Amino acid sequence: MAAEGWIWRWGWGRRCLGRPGLPGPGPGPTTPLFLLLLLGSVAADITDGNSEHLKREHSLIKPYQGVGSSSMPLWDFQGSTMLTSQYVRLTPDERSKEGSIWNHQPCFLKDWEMHVHFKVHGTGKKNLHGDGIALWYTRDRLVPGPVFGSKDNFHGLAIFLDTYPNDETTERVFPYISVMVNNGSLSYDHSKDGRWTELAGCTADFRNRDHDTFLAVRYSRGRLTVMTDLEDKNEWKNCIDITGVRLPTGYYFGASAGTGDLSDNHDIISMKLFQLMVEHTPDEESIDWTKIEPSVNFLKSPKDNVDDPTGNFRSGPLTGWQIVCLW
């Protein structure tokens, strides 16, 4: 049920107070884990970042507590990560660096929205910079690895903000944002920029901007939405909107970045988590949400992913309603 005094605005627009709990597919029974991914995008509402539903125990906000020390009360960091008074730098603009920052507490919210204020910048010219940032909601935390500074074969959700095209044959335009859900059985293929395991994605020009850049991730009732605000217009732009996503509670939020032969500064200015006030049915409430296996029920195989000339994600051909489980 929406909180009193909230303003409801349907569709995309300025970052105004949003109405939580938009219609969407419910989690359904624990088994089978099959839901349909609806074709096309559906409008969603976004909070403005000032509501009373901010969860401070899962948020990274200035002034950062513990700046200059080796630990923070609610966040742990490792690798090349450096705290300053103005930002958390996951990697400097130097080769072969990896860094991450992870929330210390698991999140038990069923419906949530994360706003990330970030900045990717460096001296490298076009296609001479890398590699990008990953945002995580996963079972394991603080485990370094080859996927933007964190582990492969993860359990949970990843949003990749990729700045370098490893696949020379790709037609998509970088920087590129993509989403992956994993139950530990899938490996991220850097040589193909994760295309075979990508659920959806979009081109997003977020590198070396001279103004603030934001990304919002919203998960509610099986629906995952990713939006960007990159044009200094105080407006959200749709990037990804899919249904049929099942994520458990009790996982951890984090962010990581990595550089290789090419590099960039990868900075996180803030991560703000909001609780969405959504009513669930008695059957949904009776589920042990900590036992849910991360999964997506898709109308196609991710291997059908192709690019269009604009660099945006386009699904392969479909013949009728097909339900293909990712694993």
C-alpha positions in Angstrom: 0.0 0.0 0.0 1.4 3.4 -1.0 2.5 5.7 1.8 0.3 8.6 2.5 1.3 11.8 0.7 3.2 10.1 -2.1 2.6 11.4 -5.6 1.8 9.0 -8.3 3.2 9.7 -11.8 2.7 7.1 -14.5 5.4 6.5 -16.9 8.9 8.0 -17.3 9.5 11.6 -16.5 11.2 13.8 -14.0 12.5 12.3 -10.9 9.4 12.9 -8.8 8.0 10.9 -5.9 6.9 7.5 -7.2 4.2 5.2 -6.2 5.6 1.9 -5.1 3.9 -1.3 -5.9 3.1 -1.1 -9.5 1.3 -4.0 -11.1 3.5 -6.9 -12.0 3.8 -10.6 -11.8 4.0 -12.0 -8.3 6.6 -14.5 -7.2 4.2 -17.4 -7.4 4.8 -20.7 -5.7 8.3 -21.9 -4.9 8.1 -24.5 -7.6 7.9 -24.5 -10.5 10.0 -21.3 -11.0 8.4 -20.5 -14.4 7.1 -17.0 -15.2 6.6 -15.3 -18.5 8.8 -12.4 -19.6 6.4 -10.0 -21.2 7.4 -8.6 -24.6 8.2 -4.9 -24.7 8.8 -2.4 -22.0 6.2 -1.3 -19.4 6.4 2.1 -17.7 7.5 2.1 -14.0 7.6 4.8 -11.3 10.8 5.8 -9.5 11.2 7.5 -6.2 12.9 10.9 -6.1 15.5 9.8 -3.5 14.0 11.8 -0.6 11.4 9.5 0.7 11.0 8.3 4.3 11.7 4.7 3.0 15.4 5.2 2.6 17.1 2.2 4.3 20.3 3.7 5.8 21.7 0.4 6.8 22.0 -0.5 3.1 22.9 3.0 1.8 26.3 4.6 1.2 25.9 8.4 1.7 28.3 11.3 2.3 29.8 12.1 4.7 31.2 8.6 4.7 31.9 7.2 8.1 35.3 5.8 8.6 37.0 7.8 5.9 40.8 7.4 6.2 40.4 4.2 8.2 40.5 0.5 7.1 36.9 -0.1 7.8 33.4 1.4 7.8 30.5 0.5 10.1 28.2 -0.7 7.4 30.5 -1.2 4.4 33.6 -3.2 3.7 36.0 -2.6 0.9 39.0 -4.3 -0.6 41.6 -4.2 -3.3 42.4 -0.8 -4.9 39.3 0.9 -3.3 40.1 4.3 -1.8 37.8 6.4 0.3 37.9 10.2 0.1 35.5 12.8 1.4 33.8 13.2 -1.9 33.7 9.7 -3.5 34.7 6.0 -3.2 37.2 5.2 -5.9 37.0 1.6 -6.8 40.0 1.8 -9.2 42.3 4.6 -10.2 43.2 5.3 -13.8 45.9 2.7 -13.7 46.4 -0.7 -15.3 45.6 -4.0 -13.6 43.6 -2.7 -10.6 40.6 -4.3 -8.9 38.4 -2.9 -6.1 35.1 -3.4 -4.5 32.8 -2.1 -1.7 30.1 -4.3 -0.1 27.3 -3.7 2.3 28.0 -5.4 5.6 24.3 -6.4 6.2 22.2 -8.8 4.1 19.0 -7.2 2.7 15.7 -8.9 3.6 13.5 -6.5 1.6 11.2 -8.3 -1.0 10.8 -5.1 -3.0 13.4 -2.4 -3.3 15.0 0.3 -5.4 18.6 1.3 -5.5 19.8 4.7 -6.7 23.5 4.9 -7.7 25.4 8.1 -8.2 28.6 7.2 -10.0 31.3 8.6 -12.3 33.6 6.9 -14.8 36.3 9.1 -16.2 39.9 9.0 -17.4 42.5 10.2 -19.9 42.0 7.4 -22.4 40.5 8.2 -25.8 37.8 6.4 -27.6 38.0 2.6 -27.1 41.3 3.1 -25.1 39.8 2.8 -21.6 38.2 0.2 -19.5 36.8 -1.9 -18.1 33.8 -0.7 -16.2 31.7 -1.1 -13.1 29.5 -3.9 -11.8 26.7 -3.5 -9.4 25.8 -6.6 -7.4 23.0 -8.2 -5.3 24.6 -11.5 -4.5 24.9 -14.3 -2.0 28.7 -13.9 -1.6 30.6 -10.7 -0.9 34.2 -9.6 -0.9 35.3 -12.3 -3.2 37.7 -10.9 -5.9 37.6 -12.3 -9.3 37.7 -11.8 -13.1 34.2 -10.2 -13.6 34.8 -6.5 -13.1 36.8 -7.2 -10.0 34.5 -9.7 -8.5 33.9 -13.5 -8.6 32.5 -15.4 -11.6 29.7 -18.1 -11.3 28.0 -15.9 -8.7 24.5 -16.4 -7.2 22.2 -13.4 -7.7 21.9 -10.3 -9.8 24.6 -8.2 -11.6 24.3 -5.0 -13.6 27.4 -4.4 -15.8 28.4 -0.8 -16.9 30.8 -1.9 -19.5 33.0 0.7 -21.3 35.2 -1.5 -23.5 34.1 -3.7 -26.4 36.1 -6.9 -26.2 34.2 -8.5 -29.1 35.5 -6.8 -32.2 32.6 -8.2 -34.2 29.9 -6.5 -32.1 27.6 -3.9 -33.6 26.5 -2.5 -30.3 27.8 0.9 -29.1 29.7 1.3 -25.9 29.5 2.2 -23.1 26.8 -0.5 -22.6 24.7 -1.5 -19.6 23.5 -5.1 -19.3 21.9 -7.4 -16.7 22.7 -11.0 -15.7 21.0 -13.3 -13.2 22.9 -16.4 -12.1 22.4 -19.4 -9.8 26.1 -20.2 -9.9 26.0 -22.3 -13.0 26.8 -19.6 -15.6 30.1 -18.0 -16.4 30.5 -14.4 -17.7 32.3 -14.5 -21.1 34.4 -11.3 -21.3 35.5 -12.1 -24.8 31.9 -11.7 -25.9 31.1 -8.9 -23.4 28.7 -11.2 -21.6 26.3 -11.5 -24.5 25.5 -15.2 -24.1 24.2 -14.6 -20.5 22.8 -11.1 -21.0 19.1 -10.8 -20.3 18.7 -7.3 -21.7 20.8 -4.1 -22.2 21.1 -0.7 -23.7 23.8 1.8 -24.9 24.4 4.5 -22.3 26.9 7.3 -22.7 28.0 7.7 -19.1 31.8 8.1 -19.5 33.7 11.4 -19.1 30.5 13.5 -18.5 31.0 16.9 -17.0 27.9 16.5 -14.9 26.4 14.0 -12.4 25.4 10.5 -13.7 22.9 8.3 -12.0 21.5 4.8 -12.4 18.4 3.3 -10.7 17.7 -0.4 -10.3 14.2 -1.4 -9.2 13.0 -4.9 -8.2 9.4 -5.6 -7.3 7.1 -8.6 -7.7 9.4 -10.3 -10.2 9.9 -7.2 -12.3 13.4 -5.8 -12.8 13.8 -2.2 -14.2 17.0 -0.3 -14.8 17.0 3.4 -15.6 19.6 6.1 -16.2 19.9 9.8 -15.7 22.9 10.8 -17.8 21.9 14.0 -19.6 21.8 16.4 -16.7 18.0 16.9 -17.2 16.9 15.4 -13.9 14.9 12.8 -15.9 15.0 9.0 -15.9 15.4 7.2 -19.2 14.4 3.6 -19.6 17.2 1.1 -20.2 16.0 -2.3 -19.1 12.5 -3.6 -18.1 11.9 -7.3 -17.8 9.6 -9.6 -15.8 10.0 -13.2 -14.6 12.9 -12.5 -12.4 13.2 -14.3 -9.1 15.6 -13.1 -6.5 15.8 -14.3 -2.9 16.1 -12.1 0.2 19.2 -12.2 2.4 21.8 -11.3 -0.3 24.3 -8.4 -0.2 24.6 -5.2 -2.2 28.0 -4.2 -3.6 29.9 -2.5 -6.4 33.2 -3.5 -8.0 35.4 -2.4 -10.9 38.5 -3.6 -12.7 41.1 -2.4 -15.2 43.4 -4.4 -17.4 45.7 -3.1 -20.1 43.3 -0.1 -20.3 42.1 1.8 -17.4 39.7 4.5 -16.0 38.8 6.0 -12.6 35.7 4.2 -11.4 34.0 6.2 -8.6 30.9 5.6 -6.5 29.5 8.8 -4.9 26.4 7.2 -3.3 24.3 4.1 -3.2 20.8 4.7 -1.7 18.4 1.8 -1.1 14.7 2.5 -0.8 12.0 0.1 0.5 9.0 -0.2 -1.9 5.7 -0.5 0.0 4.1 -3.4 -1.8 1.3 -5.7 -0.7 1.8 -9.4 -1.2 -0.8 -12.2 -1.1 -0.9 -14.6 1.9 0.6 -17.3 -0.3 3.5 -15.0 -1.3 4.0 -14.1 2.3 4.2 -17.7 3.3 7.2 -18.4 1.1 10.6 -18.6 2.6 12.1 -15.9 0.4 15.7 -16.7 1.6 15.3 -20.2 0.0 14.4 -18.9 -3.5 16.9 -19.8 -6.2 17.9 -16.9 -8.5 16.3 -17.5 -11.8 14.7 -16.0 -14.9 11.9 -17.4 -17.0 12.5 -16.1 -20.4 10.7 -16.2 -23.8 13.9 -16.9 -25.6 17.4 -18.2 -25.0 20.0 -15.4 -24.3 22.1 -17.0 -27.1 19.5 -15.5 -29.5 20.7 -12.1 -28.5 21.6 -9.9 -31.5 22.5 -6.2 -31.8 20.7 -3.6 -33.9 22.5 -0.7 -35.6 21.8 1.6 -32.7 23.8 -0.6 -30.3 20.7 -1.5 -28.2 19.7 -5.0 -27.2 17.3 -6.8 -29.6 15.9 -10.3 -29.0 16.2 -12.9 -31.7 13.2 -14.2 -33.6 10.4 -15.8 -31.7 7.8 -18.3 -32.9 4.9 -18.1 -30.6 5.2 -18.0 -26.8 8.2 -20.0 -25.8 9.3 -20.5 -22.2 13.0 -21.3 -22.0 14.6 -21.7 -18.6 18.2 -20.3 -18.4 19.5 -23.3 -16.5 
